[in-house]
Amino acid sequence: MTISVNSRKKQVKKSFEDLIKELQTSNSEKVRYNAARILGEMGDSRAVEPLIDVLKNDKNGSVRLYAARALGELGDETATWPLITSLREDRNVDVRVRAARALGKLGGAEVVEPLVEALNDENSQVCITATDALIEIGDVATDALIASLSHEKVNVRCDATRALGELNNKKAVEPVIEMLKDEWVNVRIYAVTSLGKLGDQRAVPALIEVMQKENENELVRAGAAAALGLLRDQRALLPLRELIMKADELGELEDTALKAFKKIMSANWQNIPGAVAKKQNSIVNK
């Protein structure tokens, strides 16, 4: 059976209208949230206002959740402030998670402050999702995240430190170096990891100092060694070698230091005195 183009368009329009009707009038929460889900997948911007209305007013959390998800998929900026309101005020954790995720997709400078506020949410999944959303937004979030490094709550400092490493904005290097002094070990772990990802040589002296501190947490020291391996700076070779040689046997810290040492040697062998001659001799003797 052949269906004309006009007939297909009519079917799609009817299907859309039926979904809107189900979204707005069905007594079944399952029918309403399925309608919201499908409307998001359809990509029709006509669904934005009805979905916003549901996000604001539907009494069922699952329906509001799928409305938030659909608005993120539709990508219409009209939904930005309703989603911000849901992130700030909805009592349902899953709705706040979906609102944060949707705001990450929408982007824009106006969503940064609400997402940074959400790093302080009472629910850890909301905090994690808000962090990921800020990473997705990109450089526009950098200044707000740097400001959050001084937050009184440790989880906010952790999330901000992690996000800055992912954003890879060099403006964050010095502030993240300062986080190596944080009283909480989790913050310091995120700091050494982020400094490795930021890839800036300014972090080398501070990372060497942390790695050499015998009273520092071993995970922090190992993270500093790994970060030095990523930075591939020759200044780290001697401290890494000394750490390895002092050990009676190789634990996780020493093993990480050895891997970092090899990475730096591999990247810099042409600049290391005597290394070129050794390399040439090894080639000749093969």
N, C-alpha and C positions, 0 to 999 in steps of 0.2 A: 504494500500500500504506500502510495506516494503522498507526502504531506507538503503542501506549499509553504513558501517562506512566510507569507502572511499568516498562515494557520499556525506555524510554529511560534511566531511572535505573540499571537493571541494566547497560545497555551502558556508561554512564559509569563505574560502579564497576569493571566488568571492565577497561575501558581503563586506569583508574588503577592497578589491581593489576598489570596486564601491564607498565605502565611501571616500576613499582617493582621488579618481578622483573627486567626488563631492566637497570635501573640497578644492581642488586645482583649479578647473576649472569652477565651476558653477557660473553663473551670478546672481543667487538668494542668497541674504544674508541669507534668512531663510534656504535654502538647506545647505549652508555652515555651519551655526552654529548648525544645527541639526546633520550634519555629525560629527562635532567636539564633540558634546555631546555624541553621540553613541559610537564614538571611545574611549572616556574616560571610558565609561561603559563596553566596551568589554575587556579592560585590556591587549591589545596586545601592547607590547613594540615597535613594528615596526611603530606605529603611532607617536612616540615621535618626530622624526625629522620633519615630515610634520606639526605637530601641532606647533612646535617651529617656523617654517617658517611662519605659519599663524599668530602666536602671534606677530612676528616682523613686518610683512608686510601687513597684511590685513587692508584695509582702514575702514572697518566697526567695530565699537566698540563692538557690540553684538557678532560678530564672534570671535574677540580677547578675549572677556570675556569667551566664552565657551572653547576656546583653553586653556586659563589659568586654568580653572576648570578641564578640561580633563587631563592636565599635572600633576596637583595635585593628581588626582585619580590614574594615572598611576604610580606615585611614583618613577620616574627615575631621578637620580641625574643630568643627562645631562641637565635637564630643569632648574636647579637651577639659573644659571646666567642670562639666558633669562628672567626668572620670576623676578629676582632682577631688571633688566633693566626696565621691565614693571612697577614694583612698583615705581621706581624712576622717570620714564620719561613719562609714558603714560598719555595723557591729559584726558582720560575718567576715571571718578571716579570709575565706576563699574568694570573696568578692574583692577585698582589698588587694589580694595577690593578683587577681586578674586585672584590676584597675591599674596597678603598678606596671604590669606587663604591657598593657595597652598603651599607657603613656610613654613607655620606652619606644614603642613602634611609632607613635605620633610625633615624638620629639618636640623640639622648640624650646626656647629659653624659659618660657613660662612654666614648664613642667619640672624644671630642675629643683627649685626650692621645695615644692611638695614632696618630691622623691627623696630629697635629702632629709626632710622631716621624717619620712617613713623609715629611715635607717634607725630611728628611735622607737619604732613600733613595738608593742609588747609581744608580738609574735615573731619568732625568728625567720619563718618562711617569708613573711612580708618584707623583713629587712633584707634578706638575700635577694628576693625578686627586685626590690627597689635598687639595690646595688647593681644588679645585672642590667636594669633599665637605664641607669645612669651611664654605664659602660657603653650601652647601645647608642645612647644619644651622642656621646663623643666629647670633643674638646670644650664645648659650651658648659659642660658640667665641672670642669677642672677647678675653677676658683672656689666654687661652693664646697667641693670635696676637700680642698686644702683647708678651708675654714673649719670643716668638721673634724680635722685631725686633733683639735684641741677640745673636743666635746668631753663632757664629764663621764659619759658612759663608754665603757671599754668596747662594747659591741659596735658602737658607731665608729670609733677610731679604727677598729679592725676592718670594718666594711669600707670605710673611706680609703684606708691604706691599700687594701686589695684593689679597689677600683682604679686608683691612680696608677698602679702598675700596669693595668690593662689598657688604660687610655694612652699611655706612652707619650705624654706631654712633658717636655724637658723642664717646664716651669715647676713640676712637682718634685724634682730631684732633691733639692735642698730641704724642703719640708719633710720628705720621706726619710732622709738621712737623720733628721731630728727624732723621728719615731724609733730609732734604734735605742734611744734613751728611755723609752716608755717603761713604766713600772710593770706592765703586764707582758708576760712572755708571748702570748698569742699575737699581740700587736707587733712585737719585735720579729716574730716569725714572718708575718705578712710584710714587714718592712724590708727584710733581707731579700725575700722573694721578689717584691716589687722593684727593688733596686737592680736586681739582675735583669728583669724585663725592661726596665727603662733604658738600660744599656749606655749609661753615661759614666765616663771615667772619673768624674768628680767623686763618685761614691767609693772608689777603690781604697783610699786610706781608712775611711770609717769601717768598711767591711773587713779589712785586714785587722783592725783593732778589735772588732767584735769576735772574729775568728780566733784570735790569740788569747782572749780572756778565759782563763781556766775556771773562773767562777760563774761563767755564763752558761745558760741552758744549752745542752748539747745539740738540740734541734736547731737552735738559733745559730750556733757556731757552724753546724753542717750546712745550714742554709746560706750563711755568709760565704763559705767555701764554694758552694755551688754557684752562687752569684758571681764570684770572682772568675770562675771558669767561663761563665757566659760573657763577661767583660773582656777577657783575654788580654789583660794588661800585664806587661812583664814585671811590674813592681810587686806583683803577688807571688812570683816564682819562689823567691827565697823564703818568705813566711810559710808558704805551703810546704816547701821541702823540709823546713825545720819541724813543722807540726808532724809530718809523716815520720821523720827520722827519730823523733822523741818517743814514739809509741813502741811498746814491746810487741804488740800485735795490732793488726788493723781492725778497728771497729768501724761503725758507720761513719763517724766523723773523719777518720783517717782515709777510709775508702773514698769518701766524697772529695776529700782534699787531693787524693791521688788522681782521680778523674779530672779534677779541675786543672791540676798541674800538667797533665798530658794535653789537655785542650789548649792551654796557653803555649806550651812548647810547640805544638803542631802549628799554631797560628803565627808564631814569632821566630821559628828556628833560623830564618835567614838573618835575623838581627841579633842573634845571640853569639858572642865571640866563641869561635871554635866549632860551632854547630855546623857551619857550611862545610868545613874541611871533613868533619866526621861523616856528613851526609855523602860527600863526594867519594870518600874512601869506601863507604859501604856499597856504593853503586859499582865502583871499580872491582871490588872483591867478590861481587856476585857471579 
